[in-house]
Amino acid sequence: MIICENLLFSHGAELQNYDSGDFIFEEGTTPKYYLQIKTGTVKLNSFIEDGREFIHGIPFDGHCFAETYVFQNKKYAVNAIAITDCEIIRLEKKRIVQLLIKNPELFLNMYSYTADRMHYRYVIAAPFSFQDPLTKLSLIMNHIKNNFGFIEKFSFAIPYTRQQLASLTGMRIETVIRAIKKMEQQNIVKIANSKIYI
């Protein structure tokens, strides 16, 4: 977890429950809280003009999301939607700022977490401008695998559906399915019980 849950609750945080499919916040609304996931999985997304979904990230238990909005007065540029039933800890912006001022090490934890996500964006930004689906999928899958500390080949099961991989890469699901089959033929991934291992 980014910030100790008990510490958040002792400073006035509330626990909010969301059902799968519920919006936690919508694009264009005003941020009011620091948000940290106690349990569940959330997707941060945008809808492209043709109605397709682009997923910016899929945080889960212990992760915070949209935390940069604590430090600015801009409206959300993305949606946050519960993928599973979720328990979300929320603390008002002014209270989280006070907590961070009193405990600078917490600010460093949060900044380190945000910096790691920015690193991911830098790593994938240039290759994502190319059209090759295998390159895009390999980049995302290897980043996730490395993030979880797995090294051995085929030791890590990708925790996303093919549809989520399509939304994460901006590709159509049919393209992702074809690319994964090619990756399996080229011994880049292994498929077992519909799971993708890299």
Buried (B, 14 or more C-beta within 10 A) or exposed (E): BBBEBEBBEEBEBEEBEBEEEBEBBEBEEEBBBBBBBBBBBBBBBBEEEEEBBBBBBBBBEEBBBBBBBBEEEEEBEBBBBBBEBBBBBBBBBEBBBBBBEEBEEBBEBBEEBBEEBEEBEEBBEEEBEEEEBBBBBBBBBBBBBEEEEBEEEBEBBBEBBBEBBBBBBBBEBEBBBBBBEEBBEEEBBBEEEEEBBB
